[in-house]
Amino acid sequence: MTQLASDHAHRVVGLYGDPTVSWSILLEAVLGVAAPEPEKLRARLTAAIQQHPHLGVVPEIERTTAADLPAVRERFASVPYERADPLVRVAVCAGEPALLVAAHHGALDGLGLLALLGVLLDVPVSSGATGIGDREGGKPFLVSAVQRLAEALFAPPGRIVPERAAPATGDVFAARHDPGLRLGAAGFAAAAARATERWNRAHGARAARVVAALGASRRSGAAPEPVHDSAFFRLRLRPGADVAALLRAQPPEPDFPARSSRLARLGTRLLASRLGSTFLVSNLGVVSTGDTVRSLAFYPAASGRSGVAFGAATTGGTTTVTVRARRKDFDAAAAARLLGEFRDAVREQAARP
């Protein structure tokens, strides 16, 4: 069963999944109550995995401190999920109460990670995300794959200009908190495009062929389950584009096939730096946890041309925006500056009528 769960999670990533990244998504919850003891967390997680065996084997619950939490976050994000390894990672910080939850994206999507957080804290968790329901892909997978290959070879998406080229592995992270903002997926995508334009301009480059990837759940967040049931959109964003109209009109990308060939996986690896999108944006929406969680930092998987993912979540009257970027292209200071551009653009977008 463990091997089946692992195989399923890796298969869900599919042909579009960049094999050079870990596909680990993370949720960092700052708690308004005392953190549960590791033994209690493990018991709750064991019960959840018995009910949802696709989550694989039960991991050990790590204890950490506020000072060590960034290092644990980086390890949870960067270490690959090997076959038969746990597909979920959990660390608890008692001193400044916080909970760090990570999962292979093939086992859980963003709402699934939220559901798992509710299980671990033993509280009802919900999100205002409405989901896209049964909207189907507009073209067969094979047609889409051929088009993506042609795009990668002849007209790849633009990228967010890197600040360096260093022989480094893993990702860097940055998060900022603001008073609660009510902004949908289209608003965050528009803000990310504006931040990209400003960042590139400051680095002497144009933001040409901006392609946004948007993560989207197929189900609503009213009562999330710890599963993967998501889709994603790829939107070509020209200057001044009406992102909301594009999102309404464009179908999601087609589902991945159940199996992929060794040749297809090799091609994806070789073209990883030209495939994908300019950036990814994923918003967990307005999340209700009662008084249990004070803030939520969501870090989606960073792949594609730039290796940059923008995340957002709102809870307890606080909106947290994040950036996750490749360490070989951005150091911590650069990630913080990029997040500053995104944060400013989000505020501007939220202030629009």
N, C-alpha and C positions, 0 to 999 in steps of 0.2 A: 504493500500500500504506500509506503514511504517513497519508493522509487516511482510509482505511478503518479503521486502528487508532484514530485519534482519534475518528471517528464512533462506533465501537463502544464506546469507553470512556465517552463522554458518554451514549450510549443506555443503558448498563447502570445508570446512576444512576436513570433512569426517572422516572416521574411523581411518585414520592415525594421525589425528590431536590430539595432546596431550591436553586433557581437563584441565590440570593443568596450562596452560599458557594463556596469553591474546590474542595471535595471532594478535597483533598490530605491524605493520611495520611503520617505520618512515623515513622521509627525512628532513634533516636540510640544508637549503640553506643560505649561506652567500652572501649577495647581493652586487653588484657593483653600485647600484643605490639606491635612497631613497625608503624605504619600503612603499607599498600602505597603505592607511588608512583602518582601519577595516571595515568601511561602504562599501567601494569599494570592498574589498575582499568578504564580505558577499553577495553583489549584484552579483558578478561574480559566486560565488559558488551556489547561488540560481538558476541562469540560467542553470548552468551545471547539477544540480540535477533534474531540470525539464526535461532536455533532457535525463538524465541517472537516472531514478528513483531507480535503484538498489542501489544507494548510500544512500538511506534512507532520514532522515529528515535533514534540514539545521542546522548546529551547530552554536553556538555563536563563534565569533572570539575573541580570548583572546589577550589582550595586555600584554607584558612582557618586562623585561629589560635583558641586557646581564648577569647580576648577577643572575637573577632568571631563566634564560633559562634552565639550567641543571635540576632544580626541575620540571619545566613544562615538559621537555622531559621525565623524569622518570615517571611522572604521566600519560602522554599520552601513554607511553609504557606499564605500569603495570595495569592500571585500566581496568577491564573487560568491554567488550561491551555487556551490558545487552540488552535483547530483547526490541525493540522499541526505544533504544537510538540512537543518531547519529552514523553513521558508519565512519565518517570522523571527525578529530580534527585538528584545525588550530590555531596557535599562531603567532603573529607578534611582532618583536622587532624593534623599530624605532631608538633608540640611536646608536647602532652598527647594521645597518640594516640586518635583518635575518628573515627568514620565516621557521616555523616548521610545517610540515604536517604529520599527522598520519592517518592510516586507518586500518580497520579490513581486514586481508589478504584474507578473503572470498569475499570481495567487490572489492578490488584492488590488483593487483600484483605490482612488482617493476616498470614496464613500465607504468602501470596505475597510479601509484603515481606520476611519472614524468609528465604524461599528465595533471594531476590535478594541479601540480605546474605551468605548462604553462598557464592553465586557470586562476589561481589566479593572476599570474603576467601579464597576457594578452600579452604573447610573444610566438612565435613559439618555441617549444622544440622538439628535436629529439635525438635519440641515434643511435650509430653505431651497436647496437646489431642486428644480422641477424635473430634470432629466429630459431625454429626447424621445423616450418611448420606443416605438417600433420603426422609426425612420430608417430606411434601408439605404445602402450604398448605391450611388447612381450608375455604377459601371461594374462589370465583372472584375474579379481580382486580377486575372491575367492581363486584361487591358490596362488596368491601373498600373500594374508592375512594369509593363513595357513603357508606358508613358513616364514613369518615374525614372527608369533606366535612361531614356532619351534625355530627360531633364538633367540628370546627373552628368551625362557625358557632354552635352552641348550648351546647356544654360542652367547651371546649378543655382539654387537660391542664394541670395546675398547672405553675408555673415556679419555678425557684430565684430568689429575690428578687435583682435586680441591685443593685449598690452605687452605681451612678451612671448617668447618661444623658449620654454625651459624644459629640460628633461625630467619632468615631474609627473607623478601619477595621482589619481584621485581628484577630488573636487574641493572647491572652497565655497563657503556659505556666508550669507549675510541676511539679517532680519531687522526690520524696523516696525515699530508699533505706532498706530494713530488712533484717534477717536473713531468709533465705528463708522464705516462708509458703506453705503448700499449701492453697489456697483456690480452689474452682471458680467458674464463672460465676455461679451462684446466690448464693454467698457474697459476691462482689463487688457484685452488684446489691443485695442486702440492706444491705450497708454503705453504698452510695451513697444508698439511700432514707433510712437513718438519718441520714446526714450532711445530706441535704436538710431533713429535719425539724428538726434542730438549728440549721442555718443560718437557716432561715426563722423559727424561734421567736426566735432572737437578733435578728432584724430586724423583730420585731413582726408576723409573718404566719404563717398556718397553711400546712401543706404539704397542700393539698387536691388530690384527683384526681392522685396521683402515678402517672405512666405511665413505666415503664422500657423503653428500647430496648436490646436485647442483640444485639451482633454475634456470629455463629456461623459456623464453617466447616462445609461439607458433608463435607469429607474429614478424615482424621486428620492429625496433624502429624508422623507417623513419617518421612516422606520428602517434605516439601513441595516443590511446583513453583511457579515464578513465574507464577501465574495468579490469576484471580478466580473463586472457586467458593464463595460464601458466601450466607447468608440472615440474616434478623434476626427477633427476636421483640419483640412489644410486650406488656408485662405490666402490668396495673392492680394496683398494690401498695397494699393497704389496711394500716393499722397492724397489726403482728403477723402479716402474711401469711407462709405457708410458701412461700418463693420457689422452692425446689427442686421442690416438688410442682406448683406452677403451671407451671414450665418443662417438667416431664415431660408435663403434660396438654395444654398449649396447642400447637397447630401453629404453624410459622413463618408470617410474612406471605407472601402469594402473590408469585410472580415478577412482575416488571414486563413489560408487553407490549413487543413488539419496536419499536413506534412509538408516539409520542404526538402529539396535535394541538397546534397553536399555541394554541388556546383553553385546553386543559388546562394547558399550560406557563404561560400568563398567570394562570390561576386559582391555580396553585401559588405563583407569585411574589406575588400579592396576599395570599394567606392564609399566607405563610411564617411569620409571627409567631404563628400560632394552630395550625399543623399540627405534626406530629411527636410529640415526647415531652418529658417533664420533663427527662430526661438520657439519655445513651447510655453504656453500659459495654461495654468490650471487653478481654478478657484473653487474652494470647498463651500462657498456661500456663507450664509449666516447660520452659525452652528449653536444649538442650544444644549447646554450641559448642566442647567441649573446654576448653582454657585460653585460647582466643583472645579471648573477650569477657568483661569483668568485670561489666558491667551494661548493661541495655537499657531505654531509656525509649521507650514506645510512645504516640504521640499520634493517636488516632482523629479522624475528622472531627466537628466540633462544629456541629450544626445543631439544628433543633427549637425548641420554645418557649423554652428557656433558653439555647440555644447553648452547652451545657456537655457535655463528654465526659470520662469517667474512663477511664484506661487502666491496664493492669497487665501486667507480664512478670517472670519469675523466671529468673535464670541465674547461674551461678557462686556459688550460695549467697546471692544478693541478690535481693530482690523490690523492684522499682521501681514506685511508683504515681505517676500523673500526673493533672493537670487541664489541660484546654485550654478556654478560654472567650473569648467575644467581648470585644474591647477596649472597645467602646462601653458595655458593661455592667459590666465588671470591670477594674480596673487590676492591676498585677503583685502588689501587696500583698494585694488582695482574693482573687486566685487562690491565693496562698500560704495564706491563712487557710482558704479553702474546702478546699484540699488537706489542711490539717491536720485538719479535721473528718473528711474521708474516711479519712485514714490512721488516726486514732483508731478509727473505726468498723470498719475492716478488721482492726485488731489485736484488737478485741473479738470480732469474728466468728470470727477464727481461733482464739481462745482457748476458744470454746464447745465442749462435748463433742460 
